Structure formats: C-alpha cells, structure tokens
Amino acid sequence: MSEKQQTDKLKFIAQKNFKKRDDMYEIVDFLNKSLKEYHLMFGLTNDADDKEKYMIRIYEV
C-alpha cells in the first residue's frame, strides 16, 4: 500500500528519527497491539537519509 493510500485512511500525528536498535520491530509490534483500542498505529521504516537510523511514525486510525 502506498503512503498516499495510507494517509487517505489514517491521520498522521508525529514522526521521529533515531538510531537503529535490533529489537525496535518488537517494540513497534507491542505498541500496535497494546494501543489498537485507542485507534493508534505505529509505522517503522529505515530513514531515507541516514542508513544508521529508523523513522517511526504515529497515526490515528
């Protein structure tokens, strides 16, 4: 699904770039499962400008 299609259904709240950690995918999975009832979704991608960092985004569903 493209970012345009996602933003048609999701409300972007915030984003933050930070140094990579091996377990970050587990943390994002935990947040998504735990906060689903609050209509929040977290997305994790590699930072396009810095390969040593991740970018996390928060959306309201």
FENGIMO-V14874 format. One record per residue. N is the residue number from 1. RES is the residue in three letters. SS is DSSP state (H for helix, E for strand, - for the rest). Layout:
BEGIN
n = <N:N>
res = <RES:RES>
ss = <SS:SS>
END
This chain:
BEGIN
n = <1:2:3:4:5:6:7:8:9:10:11:12:13:14:15:16:17:18:19:20:21:22:23:24:25:26:27:28:29:30:31:32:33:34:35:36:37:38:39:40:41:42:43:44:45:46:47:48:49:50:51:52:53:54:55:56:57:58:59:60:61>
res = <MET:SER:GLU:LYS:GLN:GLN:THR:ASP:LYS:LEU:LYS:PHE:ILE:ALA:GLN:LYS:ASN:PHE:LYS:LYS:ARG:ASP:ASP:MET:TYR:GLU:ILE:VAL:ASP:PHE:LEU:ASN:LYS:SER:LEU:LYS:GLU:TYR:HIS:LEU:MET:PHE:GLY:LEU:THR:ASN:ASP:ALA:ASP:ASP:LYS:GLU:LYS:TYR:MET:ILE:ARG:ILE:TYR:GLU:VAL>
ss = <-:-:H:H:H:H:H:H:H:-:E:E:E:E:E:E:E:E:E:-:-:-:-:H:H:H:H:H:H:H:H:H:H:H:H:H:H:H:-:E:E:E:E:E:E:E:-:-:-:-:-:-:E:E:E:E:E:E:E:E:->
END
